[in-house]
Amino acid sequence: MNPSLRVLFVTPEAVPFAKTGGLADVAGALPKYLQPLGCEMILVMPYYRKVRQSGAPIEFLGEELEISMDDEVFQAEIYRGSLTPEIPVYFIGRDEFFDREYLYSTPKGDYFDNAERFIFFSKAILELCHHLNVSPDLIHHHEWQTGLIPAYLRSTHREDPLFTQTAVVFTIHNIAYQGLFRKEKFRLTGLPMEMYHPEGIEFWERINFMKAGIVYADVINTVSKKYSQEIQTPEFGYGLDGILRKRKEDLYGILNGVDYREWDPSRDPYLKTHYDLSDLTGKRECKRDLLQRLGLPSSLEKVPLIGMISRLADQKGFDLLMEILDELFSLDIGFVLLGTGEQKYHDLFRQVAERYPDKAAIRITFDEPLAHQIEAGADLFLMPSKYEPCGLNQIYSLRYGTIPIVRATGGLDDTITNYDPATGKGNGFKFIHYDAKEFLNQIKLAIHFYFQPEHWRRLVHNAMTSDFSWERSAEEYLHLYQVALKKKRNR
């Protein structure tokens, strides 16, 4: 591999600057593992209000780009920070588009001008390259918000000498979110009309930003092998399964890794007491501390404490949880939940907290320290997702000795194996059908083993020795970059 492979890594969010979900964790970690493999990484993302509030040292470069949309010209401000001393991060700013409380939507729905916001962002990416005189060997871009980038490289920037050798990798983190907009907004893109057709970015008389990335990138990947297969089916493809099957030779699945420097109970700065596999007394202390922080009774120390950290959305299986709530809380358990999302779930879980004040603690917010404390203090972790491209919390849970109960879909199926008491193998519990009774049965089974110390010690050992580090995934991405570069050269 060329030791100076220059990679422009374009993402709508990244830790520690702004986060709505697992994409931010990936974008904040993967470049750190690619850089030592010979990649010169440059990150670009929007300059949201959350970025400004993150506390990260970021400077305004005192420069602006001119971005045209339709017959208007907009100014884009350029800011600069860093992910590590070796990895710069450039931020595209315009208060009209990005100075908002949320990144893409409020609890009541998507922002009305998301098309304008991310057309502006995608165009600004290419202008930023000119401004910095950066000619990337490869652009690695993520999710629908960046989907138009390869469409521009195939059309308006086709003859641009800065990009003639640039290959493109597009990563799909969740195909259900596609960036669908009225066809009248197509003119704002500045793309040629011949791209607006069923083999291009047209989708049932609308424009589809996700589809643009799928159609025009050199190589596509998603975040687990199972999910790469699932999205080629009508059940999971959300209308794009046909175009994905058409491009199946260029579609790869690479399981997300975990940054164990950030998620390690032996040195996690957010924990009251550290612990590792050789001495788990600290985990009991973390459970006691979590109960105190959340105002739950100390009597719950003796029973299974169930944790959830999630976007509160139908996709995450909360309709299954709603079906079993009464029976779940009739069991001898405690329950803690952290997350934000759809208003109906905000309302539901506030009611849960009122109905079960001695068993349930609900926090409708984003709180990174509390997320770590739940991973360490809980005994069981629920992820009953309808679909889950990869999932990271089940992997965090494993490292913290918190046993996952998951539905066998996407990355959950790839990372969790059912515990077998006969062999002592397995690191969690999973159910196959999207069915509330199956879900409840697995919770009851997990609780059964919780009260059998020999089995529980084996389960915790298996969980904490599971390895899903970024080193392995980064090597796979490096191979993917080589595939994309070769495909670009041969095109």
Steps between C-alpha positions, in 0.01 A plus 500: 500500500622849415619638836341834422153391390296816548146427622229762532267360764161673472242446773189680627609437862799385703597459863605711688343784302135403436310175533155351444601134478758236419616674182666765715690235696620340176602831344687601813689170528565343158729780369724458807558137403543566127760772550772261633432270202630764259193715442521876521154568644310829467154518658225735389162555668247781556558766764190438710406682818595179683852527356531851638372379837724191507787682664744370239761756391381625160612810313324702233744530212361839402421368154180425311404291200239600243241229443238536229156340526261570216544873431622594849850513643554409865806558717650204687733567791801276559602389847780269603554267794666163543411142584861422592816708446541317166136518383349841419125555497346771282153627576263658249303775667192699418277597792186502286547127441691364798445720805211291633422301812494167314705368208237370256159504667310595812288249698211615279667423169769582244609856427309634199818612322721191541541482121640853488719442805675193362516608136684802640726277712582260214584783260711668766707183543624520143558876521696446821737266315569778250545754776752277680648373170440145619468229236369193685595153381175381651183649647336286766155643569220392730120490495241684290618844612811455284345283229521760223880521505571220246220634278687830478828320428331313214343814349577863588853415623575225252774700327624670816876422515484490880274194493586310180680228699271505805325175593187496715384268780147550633405353838135430585439501874120479487316462171165599651615864504543592133465875454181502293383835362249643254619490140466880481813522714709324236585833336674608822755221459637641175527146366417432134141396431616170349580385856135532595369162387433158663857381437632822654378692805127506419291289739122488445496860372721623780874548536686257721840605638580151631432354158741751344778362718410140413480564125808718452759393761772260384448268795225477763512345841287467805584434861459124540505200268149395600359846427668510158296189416180621667482830310488310170156366602163678482455464877810700590587693183238775537444513125871499410547122505479484119778752438711333772457158339605659173818622670556193718849442355600839643318462833695398810425448867757610759404470863553817699773483758514649846761740629606315814702804605165674552303196619703311759376449857856469630571866422168668410515852650121512541488205743518532877698175526701322232493125448614225266451128456748415776302698759134581445435659839518840328200407285291452813617842618400648163153348539464649848620839372259493203201424724596790726547740209157411360321504834409132497484292821809310613291181518539476121866410552389141559291459182577530128527862389392535135644784292411663170679782318330576173341732254133476593357385169288214363809350335650430842223261603322723748162378376602152624603648832164678530321165463687339788542795739251384762633145506860622498442720803323217682841328504761567765710747298614858473491697173695803377463671164691784335409649162305745291282458194134491408262697717269202558784315669601804703144502634484123551818474703416799716185307589711189572713701743185622678340154517812316621700756703676225701599298196550736204722802433450679169722774359372662178824667400847443355754447776834340409624446859169338596519273194831361629360469852198302375725266300704433814218494757238293316495120498298454180467719191200495265517551121180349352545682168275448201823541302845608609767568237778442752426620849777610734341487843490121500877505439558760773285285731712194433819677605331626818372154597139604439319220319312599181152375412453571129295415197691293242526769231787683330806559714320373809490156342865531393629586849279313750489122539243329720628369831502121513509373859612154380820626338544828687536681168317815390508865603132598523143418408315556174158435354418453132147616425383856558268382772437641849454158660831371362665817630353457848601133508864591435490759779362234736768254388774756565357571845495124569874478435568822692403314817735210418845639589704237317319558170499876550877513558552301180270732305677811629839346418388419145361850456805686628742293291306564175715717272350745251784749478540756223840359396337213312229718345751766394699238308180403317431864413853536368434203271172663393688819413735296278200340327347844436825644366542208261139533383549872442814439295321245286193716441 
